[in-house]
Structure formats: C-alpha cells, structure tokens
Amino acid sequence: MTLIGRTRARGVETLTLDSPANRNALSAALVDELADALADSGKDGDVRAIVLTHTGTTFCAGADLRDPPDPDALVGLLRRIVELPKPVVARVTGHVRAGGLGLLAACDIAAASGTATFAFTEVRIGVAPAVISLPLLPRTDPRALARYYLTGERLDAAEAARIGLLTATGDDADAVLEPILDGLRRSSPQALAETKRLLTAKVLQTFDRDAAELTALSARMFASADAREGMTAFLERRDPPWVL
C-alpha cells in the first residue's frame, strides 16, 4: 500500500501523506517511503520545489506508537528535507502533533489554514521532543518553545506563526501559498539551491553536533517505564497516573 501520494504541476512536486488509518503518523514504513520520495524529487531536474501536504484532518499525529520509526531513520528523514537542494514547502490544513512538528520545522517554508492546531504532546506520554529538536531549536522562538515543550498545550495557527513554527497562515492555505509557489517558479534552480544552503547552514550544524546525543535520548526515553505507561494510557484513552 502506498503511503505517499505524488502529483506534479508546473514544476512543483506535491508529496501527500496518505495514511488515514493512523492519522498520518510517522510509522517506520511512512518514514522510509517519504525519504525515498524526497530523494527522487531532489534528483529530478524537472522539479523546482516540493510541497509536503496531507489527506484528512491531520497533517501528522506524531510517531506511530504501534510501529515507531527507528530514531536514526527519523533523523535521516529530517536531515534529507533540510539538505535537499530544492525548497520544501509544508501545506497544512489540519492538526499537527509531536513528531509532525519536526517535519514542519525541517521544511523551508510552512503555511497553514486558520483551522490548523499544533501541540508538542511528548511530555504527556512520558517522553521528550528529542530528535525533532534538531530543526526546531534553531528556527523557533526559544521562550515560546520552552512553554509549549514543557506543557504540551495546544496552540493555534496564529500563535504558531508568531513563534516561527509557520511562515504564514490564513483562511485558505492554498491562497497563502499561491504567491510563494509563484516566486519559486520564477527563481533559478541554481540560485534556489545555493540560497537554501545559506539558510540551512546553522540547522545542519545542529544536526552535526547533536544528532547522536538526541537519538540516544529518544531511544532511552521510549524504552522507559514512564513511556510504556504513557503510551498505554494514550491508547486506552485514559490519564496516566502522574496526572494530578
């Protein structure tokens, strides 16, 4: 079964997360398939830019708790988005949780409709937003990120734009993206690649410095007793015992 839809219009390749059974969660299979699709698009001379979007009402629900990806594979996916020599643009018209926010932060540009919501829910199931911090910490307001990392609170699209999770938001995500995609279509592929290299240099420094440590942290936390209880409670739709 294909988990990533692929279409193309005027040089823009659209990759669509299409795993409705788990709300487009980051399963091992989806991570691998998306990484392959990005690699193919990156090598295709007819592709000027890539749009990453979704089916259904959820862009990405985070890691698939029943079939989580290997942390190294998730690091590889996020790095591939950052390193790709073509702009990657997120188009969000639904909810984004936990690991899905790592995808959003790895993209060069992110636009969402006003109905989208966002939350770093890791702390509520006993883990930490470890690997996804690689693109998030260099690109997002640190004081705001401290609040939302530590509390797991939900934020709306306007707040997500204010703190740097989004580039832009509006009633219609496609209307927001129209001038952005037009600008990319008018730009030299060579110039886009080199400009992206300038913009992502500090993000890639974070990957080089911290990826091994954060991958180990993720693996350790997902194997912990708190994580087992938190994930069980989530799947059983009840509060874990630490809720006061």
C-alpha positions as CSV (number, residue, x, y, z in Angstrom):
1,M,0.0,0.0,0.0
2,T,1.4,3.4,-1.0
3,L,1.5,5.9,1.9
4,I,2.8,8.9,-0.1
5,G,0.8,10.3,-2.9
6,R,2.7,12.1,-5.7
7,T,1.5,14.7,-8.2
8,R,3.2,17.4,-10.2
9,A,2.1,20.8,-11.6
10,R,4.3,23.3,-13.3
11,G,7.5,22.1,-11.7
12,V,6.1,21.7,-8.2
13,E,6.0,18.1,-6.9
14,T,3.4,17.5,-4.2
15,L,4.1,14.7,-1.8
16,T,0.9,13.8,0.2
17,L,1.0,11.9,3.5
18,D,-1.8,9.4,2.9
19,S,-2.1,7.0,5.9
20,P,-5.6,7.6,7.2
21,A,-5.6,4.6,9.5
22,N,-3.2,6.2,11.9
23,R,-3.8,9.9,11.1
24,N,-0.6,10.1,9.0
25,A,1.5,9.1,12.0
26,L,5.2,8.5,11.5
27,S,5.4,4.8,11.1
28,A,8.6,3.1,10.1
29,A,7.1,2.4,6.6
30,L,5.9,6.0,6.1
31,V,9.3,7.5,7.1
32,D,11.1,5.2,4.7
33,E,8.7,5.9,1.8
34,L,8.7,9.7,2.4
35,A,12.5,9.7,2.5
36,D,12.6,7.8,-0.8
37,A,10.1,10.1,-2.5
38,L,12.1,13.2,-1.4
39,A,15.3,11.7,-2.7
40,D,13.6,11.0,-6.1
41,S,12.3,14.6,-6.3
42,G,15.6,16.0,-5.3
43,K,17.4,14.3,-8.2
44,D,14.7,15.2,-10.8
45,G,15.7,18.2,-12.9
46,D,12.1,19.0,-13.8
47,V,11.2,19.6,-10.1
48,R,11.7,23.2,-8.9
49,A,10.1,22.8,-5.5
50,I,8.3,20.2,-3.3
51,V,5.1,20.7,-1.4
52,L,4.5,18.4,1.6
53,T,0.9,18.0,2.5
54,H,-1.7,15.5,3.8
55,T,-5.0,13.8,3.4
56,G,-7.7,14.1,6.1
57,T,-7.9,16.4,9.0
58,T,-4.5,15.7,10.5
59,F,-1.2,16.6,8.8
60,C,0.7,14.2,11.1
61,A,-0.1,12.8,14.5
62,G,3.5,12.3,15.5
63,A,5.3,8.9,15.9
64,D,3.2,5.8,15.4
65,L,3.1,4.3,18.8
66,R,2.4,0.8,17.4
67,D,5.1,0.9,14.8
68,P,7.5,3.8,15.7
69,P,10.4,4.6,13.3
70,D,13.9,4.0,14.3
71,P,15.3,7.3,15.7
72,D,18.2,7.2,13.2
73,A,15.7,6.9,10.3
74,L,13.7,9.9,11.6
75,V,16.9,11.9,11.9
76,G,17.7,10.9,8.3
77,L,14.3,12.0,7.1
78,L,14.5,15.4,8.7
79,R,18.1,15.9,7.5
80,R,17.1,14.9,4.0
81,I,14.4,17.7,3.9
82,V,16.9,20.2,5.2
83,E,19.7,19.2,2.8
84,L,17.6,18.7,-0.3
85,P,18.8,21.2,-3.0
86,K,15.3,22.3,-3.6
87,P,12.8,24.3,-1.4
88,V,10.4,22.1,0.6
89,V,7.1,23.8,1.5
90,A,4.7,22.4,4.0
91,R,1.0,22.9,3.3
92,V,-1.1,22.2,6.4
93,T,-4.9,22.2,6.7
94,G,-5.3,20.0,9.8
95,H,-3.7,19.2,13.1
96,V,0.0,18.6,13.8
97,R,1.3,16.8,16.9
98,A,4.7,15.9,18.3
99,G,6.9,14.4,15.6
100,G,4.8,16.0,12.9
101,L,6.2,19.4,14.1
102,G,9.7,18.1,13.3
103,L,8.6,17.7,9.7
104,L,7.1,21.2,9.7
105,A,10.3,22.7,11.1
106,A,12.6,20.9,8.7
107,C,10.7,22.4,5.7
108,D,12.0,25.7,4.4
109,I,8.5,27.4,4.3
110,A,5.4,26.3,6.1
111,A,1.9,27.6,5.5
112,A,-1.3,26.6,7.3
113,S,-5.0,27.3,7.2
114,G,-6.5,29.1,10.3
115,T,-8.2,25.8,11.4
116,A,-4.9,24.0,12.0
117,T,-3.7,23.3,15.5
118,F,-0.4,22.3,16.9
119,A,1.0,20.6,20.1
120,F,4.2,19.1,21.5
121,T,2.4,16.2,23.3
122,E,5.6,14.2,24.1
123,V,5.7,15.2,27.8
124,R,2.2,13.9,28.3
125,I,3.2,10.4,27.3
126,G,6.4,10.3,29.2
127,V,9.0,11.1,26.5
128,A,10.8,14.3,25.2
129,P,10.8,16.1,21.9
130,A,14.3,14.9,21.3
131,V,15.1,14.2,17.6
132,I,12.6,16.8,16.3
133,S,14.6,19.5,18.3
134,L,17.3,19.3,15.6
135,P,15.3,21.6,13.2
136,L,13.1,23.1,15.8
137,L,15.6,24.7,18.2
138,P,17.4,26.8,15.6
139,R,14.2,28.0,14.0
140,T,11.7,28.7,16.7
141,D,11.4,31.3,19.4
142,P,13.1,29.8,22.5
143,R,10.9,31.2,25.2
144,A,7.7,30.1,23.4
145,L,9.2,26.7,22.7
146,A,10.0,26.3,26.4
147,R,6.4,26.8,27.3
148,Y,4.9,24.5,24.6
149,Y,7.6,21.8,25.1
150,L,7.1,21.7,28.8
151,T,3.3,21.9,29.0
152,G,2.0,20.1,25.8
153,E,-0.5,22.9,25.4
154,R,-2.3,23.3,22.1
155,L,-1.6,26.4,20.0
156,D,-3.4,27.8,17.0
157,A,-2.1,28.8,13.7
158,A,-1.7,32.5,14.5
159,E,0.5,31.6,17.6
160,A,2.4,29.0,15.5
161,A,3.3,31.8,13.0
162,R,4.2,34.2,15.8
163,I,6.8,31.8,17.3
164,G,8.3,30.7,14.0
165,L,6.7,27.3,13.5
166,L,4.9,28.6,10.5
167,T,5.9,31.1,7.8
168,A,2.4,32.3,7.1
169,T,-1.3,31.4,7.8
170,G,-4.6,32.5,6.5
171,D,-8.2,31.2,5.9
172,D,-7.1,29.3,2.8
173,A,-3.7,27.6,2.8
174,D,-3.7,27.5,-1.0
175,A,-4.3,31.2,-1.2
176,V,-1.4,31.8,1.2
177,L,0.9,29.5,-0.9
178,E,0.0,30.9,-4.3
179,P,2.5,33.9,-4.3
180,I,5.1,31.7,-2.6
181,L,5.0,29.0,-5.2
182,D,4.8,31.6,-8.0
183,G,8.0,33.1,-6.6
184,L,9.8,29.7,-6.5
185,R,8.7,29.0,-10.1
186,R,10.3,32.3,-11.2
187,S,13.6,31.6,-9.5
188,S,16.7,30.0,-10.9
189,P,17.2,26.3,-9.7
190,Q,20.9,27.1,-9.1
191,A,20.1,30.2,-7.1
192,L,17.5,28.4,-5.0
193,A,19.9,25.6,-4.2
194,E,22.7,28.0,-3.1
195,T,20.3,30.3,-1.2
196,K,18.9,27.3,0.7
197,R,22.4,26.2,1.6
198,L,22.9,29.6,3.2
199,L,19.7,29.4,5.1
200,T,20.2,25.9,6.4
201,A,23.8,26.1,7.4
202,K,23.1,26.6,11.1
203,V,20.4,24.0,11.2
204,L,22.8,21.4,9.7
205,Q,25.4,22.4,12.4
206,T,22.9,21.4,15.0
207,F,22.4,18.1,13.3
208,D,26.2,17.5,13.1
209,R,26.6,18.4,16.8
210,D,23.6,17.0,18.5
211,A,22.1,14.2,16.4
212,A,23.8,11.3,18.1
213,E,23.0,12.5,21.6
214,L,19.4,13.2,20.8
215,T,18.9,9.9,19.0
216,A,20.2,8.1,22.1
217,L,18.0,10.2,24.4
218,S,14.9,9.3,22.2
219,A,15.7,5.6,22.3
220,R,16.3,5.7,26.1
221,M,13.1,7.5,26.8
222,F,10.9,5.4,24.6
223,A,12.2,2.3,26.4
224,S,11.4,3.8,29.9
225,A,8.7,2.7,32.3
226,D,7.1,6.2,32.1
227,A,6.9,5.9,28.3
228,R,5.3,2.5,28.4
229,E,2.7,3.7,30.8
230,G,2.1,6.9,29.0
231,M,1.7,5.2,25.6
232,T,-0.6,2.6,27.1
233,A,-2.7,5.3,28.7
234,F,-2.9,7.2,25.5
235,L,-4.0,4.1,23.5
236,E,-6.6,3.2,26.2
237,R,-7.8,6.9,26.2
238,R,-7.2,7.4,30.0
239,D,-4.9,9.6,32.0
240,P,-1.6,8.2,33.1
241,P,-1.0,8.0,36.9
242,W,1.1,11.2,37.1
243,V,-1.8,13.5,36.2
244,L,-2.7,15.5,39.2
